Amino acid sequence: MRSSARQRVTTYITSIYRGDLISEIIRYMLRYLQNTAYLAIQYNASDPEATIPIGYTGSDFAGDTVDRKSTSGYVFILAGGAIT
């Protein structure tokens, strides 16, 4: 988001919700997006085998002793970076 557009959104929101929690949340989100725009996942495809996706899974059946709920998760890695 360009700074002029970001400024217009912030000005509009703060004029409506001056001092309200919503305006603080929106300002925080815009600041977060501005400060993390350069972050990205980097993939290393120099190795031919790195282009083969690898999947990992994990589970815990009824591991929660109170609710007896099960948990599970998965991740796929391609070229050294997570894609899921």
PDB file of N, CA, C and O in Angstrom:
ATOM      1  N   MET A   1       0.851  -1.167   0.000  1.00  0.00           N
ATOM      2  CA  MET A   1       0.000   0.000   0.000  1.00  0.00           C
ATOM      3  C   MET A   1       0.899   1.233   0.000  1.00  0.00           C
ATOM      4  O   MET A   1       1.814   1.331   0.817  1.00  0.00           O
ATOM      5  N   ARG A   2       0.654   2.144  -0.882  1.00  0.00           N
ATOM      6  CA  ARG A   2       1.465   3.355  -0.947  1.00  0.00           C
ATOM      7  C   ARG A   2       1.200   4.222   0.279  1.00  0.00           C
ATOM      8  O   ARG A   2       0.128   4.163   0.882  1.00  0.00           O
ATOM      9  N   SER A   3       2.191   5.018   0.629  1.00  0.00           N
ATOM     10  CA  SER A   3       2.078   5.800   1.864  1.00  0.00           C
ATOM     11  C   SER A   3       0.928   6.798   1.808  1.00  0.00           C
ATOM     12  O   SER A   3       0.275   7.028   2.826  1.00  0.00           O
ATOM     13  N   SER A   4       0.658   7.401   0.641  1.00  0.00           N
ATOM     14  CA  SER A   4      -0.444   8.360   0.561  1.00  0.00           C
ATOM     15  C   SER A   4      -1.786   7.662   0.770  1.00  0.00           C
ATOM     16  O   SER A   4      -2.664   8.193   1.448  1.00  0.00           O
ATOM     17  N   ALA A   5      -1.944   6.478   0.191  1.00  0.00           N
ATOM     18  CA  ALA A   5      -3.187   5.726   0.395  1.00  0.00           C
ATOM     19  C   ALA A   5      -3.317   5.288   1.842  1.00  0.00           C
ATOM     20  O   ALA A   5      -4.400   5.342   2.424  1.00  0.00           O
ATOM     21  N   ARG A   6      -2.195   4.849   2.422  1.00  0.00           N
ATOM     22  CA  ARG A   6      -2.196   4.429   3.822  1.00  0.00           C
ATOM     23  C   ARG A   6      -2.569   5.613   4.715  1.00  0.00           C
ATOM     24  O   ARG A   6      -3.326   5.457   5.673  1.00  0.00           O
ATOM     25  N   GLN A   7      -2.050   6.767   4.407  1.00  0.00           N
ATOM     26  CA  GLN A   7      -2.337   7.955   5.206  1.00  0.00           C
ATOM     27  C   GLN A   7      -3.812   8.333   5.091  1.00  0.00           C
ATOM     28  O   GLN A   7      -4.434   8.713   6.083  1.00  0.00           O
ATOM     29  N   ARG A   8      -4.370   8.231   3.890  1.00  0.00           N
ATOM     30  CA  ARG A   8      -5.793   8.561   3.716  1.00  0.00           C
ATOM     31  C   ARG A   8      -6.679   7.596   4.502  1.00  0.00           C
ATOM     32  O   ARG A   8      -7.650   8.012   5.134  1.00  0.00           O
ATOM     33  N   VAL A   9      -6.340   6.293   4.458  1.00  0.00           N
ATOM     34  CA  VAL A   9      -7.126   5.312   5.207  1.00  0.00           C
ATOM     35  C   VAL A   9      -7.036   5.603   6.699  1.00  0.00           C
ATOM     36  O   VAL A   9      -8.051   5.614   7.395  1.00  0.00           O
ATOM     37  N   THR A  10      -5.825   5.837   7.188  1.00  0.00           N
ATOM     38  CA  THR A  10      -5.641   6.115   8.607  1.00  0.00           C
ATOM     39  C   THR A  10      -6.388   7.375   9.026  1.00  0.00           C
ATOM     40  O   THR A  10      -7.026   7.402  10.079  1.00  0.00           O
ATOM     41  N   THR A  11      -6.309   8.420   8.203  1.00  0.00           N
ATOM     42  CA  THR A  11      -6.999   9.669   8.519  1.00  0.00           C
ATOM     43  C   THR A  11      -8.499   9.464   8.541  1.00  0.00           C
ATOM     44  O   THR A  11      -9.182   9.966   9.434  1.00  0.00           O
ATOM     45  N   TYR A  12      -9.017   8.737   7.573  1.00  0.00           N
ATOM     46  CA  TYR A  12     -10.453   8.478   7.516  1.00  0.00           C
ATOM     47  C   TYR A  12     -10.921   7.686   8.730  1.00  0.00           C
ATOM     48  O   TYR A  12     -11.922   8.033   9.359  1.00  0.00           O
ATOM     49  N   ILE A  13     -10.201   6.634   9.051  1.00  0.00           N
ATOM     50  CA  ILE A  13     -10.593   5.784  10.178  1.00  0.00           C
ATOM     51  C   ILE A  13     -10.509   6.560  11.484  1.00  0.00           C
ATOM     52  O   ILE A  13     -11.416   6.474  12.312  1.00  0.00           O
ATOM     53  N   THR A  14      -9.443   7.311  11.680  1.00  0.00           N
ATOM     54  CA  THR A  14      -9.311   8.041  12.945  1.00  0.00           C
ATOM     55  C   THR A  14     -10.332   9.164  13.050  1.00  0.00           C
ATOM     56  O   THR A  14     -10.717   9.537  14.158  1.00  0.00           O
ATOM     57  N   SER A  15     -10.784   9.715  11.915  1.00  0.00           N
ATOM     58  CA  SER A  15     -11.813  10.755  12.000  1.00  0.00           C
ATOM     59  C   SER A  15     -13.156  10.162  12.417  1.00  0.00           C
ATOM     60  O   SER A  15     -13.962  10.835  13.059  1.00  0.00           O
ATOM     61  N   ILE A  16     -13.395   8.908  12.054  1.00  0.00           N
ATOM     62  CA  ILE A  16     -14.650   8.253  12.432  1.00  0.00           C
ATOM     63  C   ILE A  16     -14.589   7.729  13.861  1.00  0.00           C
ATOM     64  O   ILE A  16     -15.512   7.938  14.648  1.00  0.00           O
ATOM     65  N   TYR A  17     -13.489   7.043  14.191  1.00  0.00           N
ATOM     66  CA  TYR A  17     -13.363   6.349  15.477  1.00  0.00           C
ATOM     67  C   TYR A  17     -12.269   6.973  16.338  1.00  0.00           C
ATOM     68  O   TYR A  17     -11.449   6.246  16.899  1.00  0.00           O
ATOM     69  N   ARG A  18     -12.236   8.254  16.452  1.00  0.00           N
ATOM     70  CA  ARG A  18     -11.161   8.915  17.181  1.00  0.00           C
ATOM     71  C   ARG A  18     -11.078   8.384  18.610  1.00  0.00           C
ATOM     72  O   ARG A  18     -12.040   8.451  19.376  1.00  0.00           O
ATOM     73  N   GLY A  19      -9.886   7.849  18.949  1.00  0.00           N
ATOM     74  CA  GLY A  19      -9.669   7.338  20.285  1.00  0.00           C
ATOM     75  C   GLY A  19     -10.265   5.963  20.523  1.00  0.00           C
ATOM     76  O   GLY A  19     -10.201   5.450  21.641  1.00  0.00           O
ATOM     77  N   ASP A  20     -10.837   5.362  19.509  1.00  0.00           N
ATOM     78  CA  ASP A  20     -11.478   4.069  19.674  1.00  0.00           C
ATOM     79  C   ASP A  20     -10.468   2.953  19.464  1.00  0.00           C
ATOM     80  O   ASP A  20      -9.437   3.157  18.824  1.00  0.00           O
ATOM     81  N   LEU A  21     -10.756   1.799  19.992  1.00  0.00           N
ATOM     82  CA  LEU A  21      -9.875   0.644  19.867  1.00  0.00           C
ATOM     83  C   LEU A  21      -9.714   0.221  18.415  1.00  0.00           C
ATOM     84  O   LEU A  21      -8.635  -0.227  18.027  1.00  0.00           O
ATOM     85  N   ILE A  22     -10.751   0.351  17.606  1.00  0.00           N
ATOM     86  CA  ILE A  22     -10.685  -0.056  16.204  1.00  0.00           C
ATOM     87  C   ILE A  22      -9.624   0.730  15.456  1.00  0.00           C
ATOM     88  O   ILE A  22      -8.881   0.154  14.661  1.00  0.00           O
ATOM     89  N   SER A  23      -9.538   2.025  15.691  1.00  0.00           N
ATOM     90  CA  SER A  23      -8.525   2.822  15.000  1.00  0.00           C
ATOM     91  C   SER A  23      -7.122   2.410  15.427  1.00  0.00           C
ATOM     92  O   SER A  23      -6.203   2.418  14.608  1.00  0.00           O
ATOM     93  N   GLU A  24      -6.944   2.051  16.687  1.00  0.00           N
ATOM     94  CA  GLU A  24      -5.641   1.585  17.145  1.00  0.00           C
ATOM     95  C   GLU A  24      -5.258   0.272  16.479  1.00  0.00           C
ATOM     96  O   GLU A  24      -4.101   0.075  16.109  1.00  0.00           O
ATOM     97  N   ILE A  25      -6.220  -0.624  16.326  1.00  0.00           N
ATOM     98  CA  ILE A  25      -5.959  -1.904  15.677  1.00  0.00           C
ATOM     99  C   ILE A  25      -5.594  -1.694  14.218  1.00  0.00           C
ATOM    100  O   ILE A  25      -4.652  -2.313  13.725  1.00  0.00           O
ATOM    101  N   ILE A  26      -6.317  -0.839  13.523  1.00  0.00           N
ATOM    102  CA  ILE A  26      -6.028  -0.590  12.115  1.00  0.00           C
ATOM    103  C   ILE A  26      -4.664   0.053  11.956  1.00  0.00           C
ATOM    104  O   ILE A  26      -3.917  -0.316  11.049  1.00  0.00           O
ATOM    105  N   ARG A  27      -4.319   0.999  12.805  1.00  0.00           N
ATOM    106  CA  ARG A  27      -2.986   1.617  12.747  1.00  0.00           C
ATOM    107  C   ARG A  27      -1.902   0.576  12.996  1.00  0.00           C
ATOM    108  O   ARG A  27      -0.868   0.580  12.327  1.00  0.00           O
ATOM    109  N   TYR A  28      -2.134  -0.314  13.956  1.00  0.00           N
ATOM    110  CA  TYR A  28      -1.166  -1.374  14.239  1.00  0.00           C
ATOM    111  C   TYR A  28      -0.990  -2.277  13.014  1.00  0.00           C
ATOM    112  O   TYR A  28       0.134  -2.611  12.642  1.00  0.00           O
ATOM    113  N   MET A  29      -2.110  -2.669  12.389  1.00  0.00           N
ATOM    114  CA  MET A  29      -2.031  -3.541  11.216  1.00  0.00           C
ATOM    115  C   MET A  29      -1.289  -2.867  10.065  1.00  0.00           C
ATOM    116  O   MET A  29      -0.457  -3.499   9.415  1.00  0.00           O
ATOM    117  N   LEU A  30      -1.575  -1.611   9.808  1.00  0.00           N
ATOM    118  CA  LEU A  30      -0.889  -0.898   8.732  1.00  0.00           C
ATOM    119  C   LEU A  30       0.602  -0.760   9.030  1.00  0.00           C
ATOM    120  O   LEU A  30       1.430  -0.902   8.130  1.00  0.00           O
ATOM    121  N   ARG A  31       0.946  -0.486  10.282  1.00  0.00           N
ATOM    122  CA  ARG A  31       2.347  -0.381  10.669  1.00  0.00           C
ATOM    123  C   ARG A  31       3.050  -1.732  10.525  1.00  0.00           C
ATOM    124  O   ARG A  31       4.193  -1.794  10.074  1.00  0.00           O
ATOM    125  N   TYR A  32       2.368  -2.806  10.907  1.00  0.00           N
ATOM    126  CA  TYR A  32       2.921  -4.146  10.767  1.00  0.00           C
ATOM    127  C   TYR A  32       3.180  -4.467   9.295  1.00  0.00           C
ATOM    128  O   TYR A  32       4.254  -4.960   8.949  1.00  0.00           O
ATOM    129  N   LEU A  33       2.212  -4.194   8.435  1.00  0.00           N
ATOM    130  CA  LEU A  33       2.391  -4.465   7.012  1.00  0.00           C
ATOM    131  C   LEU A  33       3.516  -3.641   6.414  1.00  0.00           C
ATOM    132  O   LEU A  33       4.271  -4.134   5.575  1.00  0.00           O
ATOM    133  N   GLN A  34       3.634  -2.404   6.833  1.00  0.00           N
ATOM    134  CA  GLN A  34       4.703  -1.547   6.326  1.00  0.00           C
ATOM    135  C   GLN A  34       6.071  -2.067   6.764  1.00  0.00           C
ATOM    136  O   GLN A  34       7.013  -2.061   5.971  1.00  0.00           O
ATOM    137  N   ASN A  35       6.193  -2.506   7.987  1.00  0.00           N
ATOM    138  CA  ASN A  35       7.489  -2.937   8.520  1.00  0.00           C
ATOM    139  C   ASN A  35       7.873  -4.356   8.130  1.00  0.00           C
ATOM    140  O   ASN A  35       9.027  -4.745   8.313  1.00  0.00           O
ATOM    141  N   THR A  36       6.947  -5.134   7.602  1.00  0.00           N
ATOM    142  CA  THR A  36       7.263  -6.512   7.228  1.00  0.00           C
ATOM    143  C   THR A  36       7.133  -6.756   5.723  1.00  0.00           C
ATOM    144  O   THR A  36       7.124  -7.908   5.290  1.00  0.00           O
ATOM    145  N   ALA A  37       7.033  -5.713   4.934  1.00  0.00           N
ATOM    146  CA  ALA A  37       6.845  -5.868   3.490  1.00  0.00           C
ATOM    147  C   ALA A  37       8.039  -6.549   2.830  1.00  0.00           C
ATOM    148  O   ALA A  37       7.883  -7.161   1.773  1.00  0.00           O
ATOM    149  N   TYR A  38       9.212  -6.459   3.418  1.00  0.00           N
ATOM    150  CA  TYR A  38      10.417  -7.030   2.818  1.00  0.00           C
ATOM    151  C   TYR A  38      10.599  -8.510   3.162  1.00  0.00           C
ATOM    152  O   TYR A  38      11.471  -9.157   2.582  1.00  0.00           O
ATOM    153  N   LEU A  39       9.820  -9.062   4.072  1.00  0.00           N
ATOM    154  CA  LEU A  39       9.972 -10.450   4.483  1.00  0.00           C
ATOM    155  C   LEU A  39       9.371 -11.400   3.445  1.00  0.00           C
ATOM    156  O   LEU A  39       8.323 -11.116   2.864  1.00  0.00           O
ATOM    157  N   ALA A  40      10.031 -12.505   3.226  1.00  0.00           N
ATOM    158  CA  ALA A  40       9.540 -13.498   2.273  1.00  0.00           C
ATOM    159  C   ALA A  40      10.191 -14.848   2.566  1.00  0.00           C
ATOM    160  O   ALA A  40      11.226 -14.920   3.229  1.00  0.00           O
ATOM    161  N   ILE A  41       9.578 -15.903   2.071  1.00  0.00           N
ATOM    162  CA  ILE A  41      10.183 -17.225   2.144  1.00  0.00           C
ATOM    163  C   ILE A  41      11.119 -17.361   0.955  1.00  0.00           C
ATOM    164  O   ILE A  41      10.738 -17.064  -0.178  1.00  0.00           O
ATOM    165  N   GLN A  42      12.330 -17.806   1.207  1.00  0.00           N
ATOM    166  CA  GLN A  42      13.293 -17.981   0.130  1.00  0.00           C
ATOM    167  C   GLN A  42      13.437 -19.463  -0.179  1.00  0.00           C
ATOM    168  O   GLN A  42      13.574 -20.292   0.721  1.00  0.00           O
ATOM    169  N   TYR A  43      13.403 -19.776  -1.455  1.00  0.00           N
ATOM    170  CA  TYR A  43      13.527 -21.145  -1.917  1.00  0.00           C
ATOM    171  C   TYR A  43      14.879 -21.329  -2.588  1.00  0.00           C
ATOM    172  O   TYR A  43      15.331 -20.460  -3.333  1.00  0.00           O
ATOM    173  N   ASN A  44      15.521 -22.456  -2.324  1.00  0.00           N
ATOM    174  CA  ASN A  44      16.817 -22.759  -2.910  1.00  0.00           C
ATOM    175  C   ASN A  44      16.645 -23.941  -3.859  1.00  0.00           C
ATOM    176  O   ASN A  44      16.559 -25.088  -3.419  1.00  0.00           O
ATOM    177  N   ALA A  45      16.595 -23.663  -5.153  1.00  0.00           N
ATOM    178  CA  ALA A  45      16.359 -24.712  -6.139  1.00  0.00           C
ATOM    179  C   ALA A  45      17.632 -25.086  -6.889  1.00  0.00           C
ATOM    180  O   ALA A  45      17.553 -25.603  -8.004  1.00  0.00           O
ATOM    181  N   SER A  46      18.798 -24.840  -6.307  1.00  0.00           N
ATOM    182  CA  SER A  46      20.046 -25.179  -6.995  1.00  0.00           C
ATOM    183  C   SER A  46      20.254 -26.690  -7.053  1.00  0.00           C
ATOM    184  O   SER A  46      20.909 -27.190  -7.967  1.00  0.00           O
ATOM    185  N   ASP A  47      19.705 -27.417  -6.091  1.00  0.00           N
ATOM    186  CA  ASP A  47      19.792 -28.872  -6.073  1.00  0.00           C
ATOM    187  C   ASP A  47      18.588 -29.450  -6.817  1.00  0.00           C
ATOM    188  O   ASP A  47      17.454 -29.104  -6.487  1.00  0.00           O
ATOM    189  N   PRO A  48      18.799 -30.329  -7.821  1.00  0.00           N
ATOM    190  CA  PRO A  48      17.660 -30.884  -8.559  1.00  0.00           C
ATOM    191  C   PRO A  48      16.684 -31.648  -7.671  1.00  0.00           C
ATOM    192  O   PRO A  48      15.487 -31.679  -7.960  1.00  0.00           O
ATOM    193  N   GLU A  49      17.173 -32.263  -6.599  1.00  0.00           N
ATOM    194  CA  GLU A  49      16.269 -32.992  -5.708  1.00  0.00           C
ATOM    195  C   GLU A  49      15.454 -32.062  -4.822  1.00  0.00           C
ATOM    196  O   GLU A  49      14.489 -32.489  -4.189  1.00  0.00           O
ATOM    197  N   ALA A  50      15.843 -30.787  -4.776  1.00  0.00           N
ATOM    198  CA  ALA A  50      15.110 -29.828  -3.947  1.00  0.00           C
ATOM    199  C   ALA A  50      13.752 -29.503  -4.550  1.00  0.00           C
ATOM    200  O   ALA A  50      12.891 -28.950  -3.865  1.00  0.00           O
ATOM    201  N   THR A  51      13.545 -29.834  -5.811  1.00  0.00           N
ATOM    202  CA  THR A  51      12.249 -29.547  -6.436  1.00  0.00           C
ATOM    203  C   THR A  51      11.226 -30.645  -6.178  1.00  0.00           C
ATOM    204  O   THR A  51      10.099 -30.567  -6.669  1.00  0.00           O
ATOM    205  N   ILE A  52      11.599 -31.655  -5.424  1.00  0.00           N
ATOM    206  CA  ILE A  52      10.662 -32.720  -5.038  1.00  0.00           C
ATOM    207  C   ILE A  52      10.030 -32.334  -3.700  1.00  0.00           C
ATOM    208  O   ILE A  52      10.743 -32.146  -2.715  1.00  0.00           O
ATOM    209  N   PRO A  53       8.716 -32.216  -3.653  1.00  0.00           N
ATOM    210  CA  PRO A  53       8.091 -31.839  -2.375  1.00  0.00           C
ATOM    211  C   PRO A  53       8.206 -32.962  -1.348  1.00  0.00           C
ATOM    212  O   PRO A  53       8.089 -34.142  -1.678  1.00  0.00           O
ATOM    213  N   ILE A  54       8.436 -32.571  -0.111  1.00  0.00           N
ATOM    214  CA  ILE A  54       8.538 -33.511   0.999  1.00  0.00           C
ATOM    215  C   ILE A  54       7.453 -33.141   2.006  1.00  0.00           C
ATOM    216  O   ILE A  54       7.300 -31.972   2.358  1.00  0.00           O
ATOM    217  N   GLY A  55       6.707 -34.131   2.463  1.00  0.00           N
ATOM    218  CA  GLY A  55       5.629 -33.876   3.408  1.00  0.00           C
ATOM    219  C   GLY A  55       5.883 -34.525   4.749  1.00  0.00           C
ATOM    220  O   GLY A  55       6.391 -35.644   4.827  1.00  0.00           O
ATOM    221  N   TYR A  56       5.525 -33.816   5.801  1.00  0.00           N
ATOM    222  CA  TYR A  56       5.631 -34.318   7.173  1.00  0.00           C
ATOM    223  C   TYR A  56       4.271 -34.173   7.841  1.00  0.00           C
ATOM    224  O   TYR A  56       3.569 -33.184   7.630  1.00  0.00           O
ATOM    225  N   THR A  57       3.905 -35.160   8.644  1.00  0.00           N
ATOM    226  CA  THR A  57       2.654 -35.086   9.396  1.00  0.00           C
ATOM    227  C   THR A  57       2.899 -35.465  10.848  1.00  0.00           C
ATOM    228  O   THR A  57       3.886 -36.122  11.179  1.00  0.00           O
ATOM    229  N   GLY A  58       2.008 -35.050  11.681  1.00  0.00           N
ATOM    230  CA  GLY A  58       2.072 -35.416  13.089  1.00  0.00           C
ATOM    231  C   GLY A  58       0.670 -35.455  13.654  1.00  0.00           C
ATOM    232  O   GLY A  58      -0.208 -34.713  13.213  1.00  0.00           O
ATOM    233  N   SER A  59       0.457 -36.331  14.640  1.00  0.00           N
ATOM    234  CA  SER A  59      -0.867 -36.406  15.246  1.00  0.00           C
ATOM    235  C   SER A  59      -0.751 -36.907  16.678  1.00  0.00           C
ATOM    236  O   SER A  59       0.217 -37.566  17.058  1.00  0.00           O
ATOM    237  N   ASP A  60      -1.751 -36.578  17.442  1.00  0.00           N
ATOM    238  CA  ASP A  60      -1.853 -37.024  18.830  1.00  0.00           C
ATOM    239  C   ASP A  60      -3.320 -37.364  19.068  1.00  0.00           C
ATOM    240  O   ASP A  60      -4.143 -36.468  19.258  1.00  0.00           O
ATOM    241  N   PHE A  61      -3.647 -38.647  19.060  1.00  0.00           N
ATOM    242  CA  PHE A  61      -5.030 -39.073  19.173  1.00  0.00           C
ATOM    243  C   PHE A  61      -5.477 -39.052  20.621  1.00  0.00           C
ATOM    244  O   PHE A  61      -4.923 -39.760  21.462  1.00  0.00           O
ATOM    245  N   ALA A  62      -6.467 -38.251  20.905  1.00  0.00           N
ATOM    246  CA  ALA A  62      -7.053 -38.091  22.238  1.00  0.00           C
ATOM    247  C   ALA A  62      -5.991 -37.727  23.263  1.00  0.00           C
ATOM    248  O   ALA A  62      -6.038 -38.190  24.403  1.00  0.00           O
ATOM    249  N   GLY A  63      -5.039 -36.902  22.860  1.00  0.00           N
ATOM    250  CA  GLY A  63      -3.953 -36.515  23.759  1.00  0.00           C
ATOM    251  C   GLY A  63      -4.357 -35.516  24.826  1.00  0.00           C
ATOM    252  O   GLY A  63      -3.695 -35.417  25.859  1.00  0.00           O
ATOM    253  N   ASP A  64      -5.422 -34.780  24.598  1.00  0.00           N
ATOM    254  CA  ASP A  64      -5.914 -33.828  25.584  1.00  0.00           C
ATOM    255  C   ASP A  64      -6.664 -34.609  26.651  1.00  0.00           C
ATOM    256  O   ASP A  64      -7.744 -35.134  26.382  1.00  0.00           O
ATOM    257  N   THR A  65      -6.117 -34.695  27.843  1.00  0.00           N
ATOM    258  CA  THR A  65      -6.713 -35.529  28.898  1.00  0.00           C
ATOM    259  C   THR A  65      -8.028 -34.974  29.421  1.00  0.00           C
ATOM    260  O   THR A  65      -8.815 -35.711  30.015  1.00  0.00           O
ATOM    261  N   VAL A  66      -8.280 -33.682  29.210  1.00  0.00           N
ATOM    262  CA  VAL A  66      -9.520 -33.095  29.700  1.00  0.00           C
ATOM    263  C   VAL A  66     -10.648 -33.320  28.695  1.00  0.00           C
ATOM    264  O   VAL A  66     -11.693 -33.866  29.049  1.00  0.00           O
ATOM    265  N   ASP A  67     -10.445 -32.901  27.439  1.00  0.00           N
ATOM    266  CA  ASP A  67     -11.497 -32.990  26.425  1.00  0.00           C
ATOM    267  C   ASP A  67     -11.410 -34.248  25.575  1.00  0.00           C
ATOM    268  O   ASP A  67     -12.348 -34.564  24.844  1.00  0.00           O
ATOM    269  N   ARG A  68     -10.310 -34.962  25.660  1.00  0.00           N
ATOM    270  CA  ARG A  68     -10.063 -36.150  24.833  1.00  0.00           C
ATOM    271  C   ARG A  68     -10.092 -35.809  23.348  1.00  0.00           C
ATOM    272  O   ARG A  68     -10.524 -36.615  22.524  1.00  0.00           O
ATOM    273  N   LYS A  69      -9.630 -34.607  23.016  1.00  0.00           N
ATOM    274  CA  LYS A  69      -9.583 -34.177  21.626  1.00  0.00           C
ATOM    275  C   LYS A  69      -8.270 -34.603  21.000  1.00  0.00           C
ATOM    276  O   LYS A  69      -7.247 -34.710  21.676  1.00  0.00           O
ATOM    277  N   SER A  70      -8.313 -34.844  19.701  1.00  0.00           N
ATOM    278  CA  SER A  70      -7.119 -35.197  18.944  1.00  0.00           C
ATOM    279  C   SER A  70      -6.598 -33.964  18.216  1.00  0.00           C
ATOM    280  O   SER A  70      -7.368 -33.077  17.848  1.00  0.00           O
ATOM    281  N   THR A  71      -5.293 -33.917  18.014  1.00  0.00           N
ATOM    282  CA  THR A  71      -4.687 -32.830  17.251  1.00  0.00           C
ATOM    283  C   THR A  71      -3.835 -33.432  16.144  1.00  0.00           C
ATOM    284  O   THR A  71      -3.282 -34.523  16.282  1.00  0.00           O
ATOM    285  N   SER A  72      -3.745 -32.703  15.056  1.00  0.00           N
ATOM    286  CA  SER A  72      -2.906 -33.155  13.947  1.00  0.00           C
ATOM    287  C   SER A  72      -2.405 -31.947  13.170  1.00  0.00           C
ATOM    288  O   SER A  72      -2.949 -30.848  13.282  1.00  0.00           O
ATOM    289  N   GLY A  73      -1.370 -32.164  12.388  1.00  0.00           N
ATOM    290  CA  GLY A  73      -0.820 -31.096  11.587  1.00  0.00           C
ATOM    291  C   GLY A  73       0.028 -31.650  10.466  1.00  0.00           C
ATOM    292  O   GLY A  73       0.383 -32.829  10.470  1.00  0.00           O
ATOM    293  N   TYR A  74       0.355 -30.803   9.504  1.00  0.00           N
ATOM    294  CA  TYR A  74       1.183 -31.216   8.382  1.00  0.00           C
ATOM    295  C   TYR A  74       1.954 -30.024   7.833  1.00  0.00           C
ATOM    296  O   TYR A  74       1.578 -28.872   8.050  1.00  0.00           O
ATOM    297  N   VAL A  75       3.022 -30.312   7.129  1.00  0.00           N
ATOM    298  CA  VAL A  75       3.800 -29.288   6.441  1.00  0.00           C
ATOM    299  C   VAL A  75       4.436 -29.930   5.217  1.00  0.00           C
ATOM    300  O   VAL A  75       4.895 -31.071   5.272  1.00  0.00           O
ATOM    301  N   PHE A  76       4.460 -29.202   4.128  1.00  0.00           N
ATOM    302  CA  PHE A  76       5.151 -29.634   2.919  1.00  0.00           C
ATOM    303  C   PHE A  76       6.274 -28.666   2.643  1.00  0.00           C
ATOM    304  O   PHE A  76       6.110 -27.451   2.753  1.00  0.00           O
ATOM    305  N   ILE A  77       7.426 -29.219   2.279  1.00  0.00           N
ATOM    306  CA  ILE A  77       8.614 -28.417   2.020  1.00  0.00           C
ATOM    307  C   ILE A  77       9.029 -28.612   0.578  1.00  0.00           C
ATOM    308  O   ILE A  77       9.078 -29.737   0.081  1.00  0.00           O
ATOM    309  N   LEU A  78       9.329 -27.502  -0.096  1.00  0.00           N
ATOM    310  CA  LEU A  78       9.784 -27.518  -1.474  1.00  0.00           C
ATOM    311  C   LEU A  78      10.959 -26.569  -1.594  1.00  0.00           C
ATOM    312  O   LEU A  78      10.856 -25.398  -1.228  1.00  0.00           O
ATOM    313  N   ALA A  79      12.060 -27.058  -2.097  1.00  0.00           N
ATOM    314  CA  ALA A  79      13.278 -26.259  -2.311  1.00  0.00           C
ATOM    315  C   ALA A  79      13.745 -25.593  -1.011  1.00  0.00           C
ATOM    316  O   ALA A  79      14.245 -24.469  -1.038  1.00  0.00           O
ATOM    317  N   GLY A  80      13.588 -26.269   0.102  1.00  0.00           N
ATOM    318  CA  GLY A  80      14.085 -25.773   1.368  1.00  0.00           C
ATOM    319  C   GLY A  80      13.167 -24.840   2.111  1.00  0.00           C
ATOM    320  O   GLY A  80      13.543 -24.340   3.171  1.00  0.00           O
ATOM    321  N   GLY A  81      11.961 -24.577   1.597  1.00  0.00           N
ATOM    322  CA  GLY A  81      11.030 -23.673   2.265  1.00  0.00           C
ATOM    323  C   GLY A  81       9.669 -24.297   2.405  1.00  0.00           C
ATOM    324  O   GLY A  81       9.243 -25.070   1.547  1.00  0.00           O
ATOM    325  N   ALA A  82       8.982 -23.969   3.477  1.00  0.00           N
ATOM    326  CA  ALA A  82       7.630 -24.495   3.708  1.00  0.00           C
ATOM    327  C   ALA A  82       6.668 -23.880   2.720  1.00  0.00           C
ATOM    328  O   ALA A  82       6.711 -22.674   2.478  1.00  0.00           O
ATOM    329  N   ILE A  83       5.787 -24.703   2.137  1.00  0.00           N
ATOM    330  CA  ILE A  83       4.799 -24.185   1.180  1.00  0.00           C
ATOM    331  C   ILE A  83       3.373 -24.356   1.685  1.00  0.00           C
ATOM    332  O   ILE A  83       2.431 -24.007   0.975  1.00  0.00           O
ATOM    333  N   THR A  84       3.189 -24.887   2.898  1.00  0.00           N
ATOM    334  CA  THR A  84       1.854 -25.008   3.460  1.00  0.00           C
ATOM    335  C   THR A  84       1.826 -24.418   4.849  1.00  0.00           C
ATOM    336  O   THR A  84       0.781 -24.422   5.500  1.00  0.00           O
TER     337      THR A  84
END
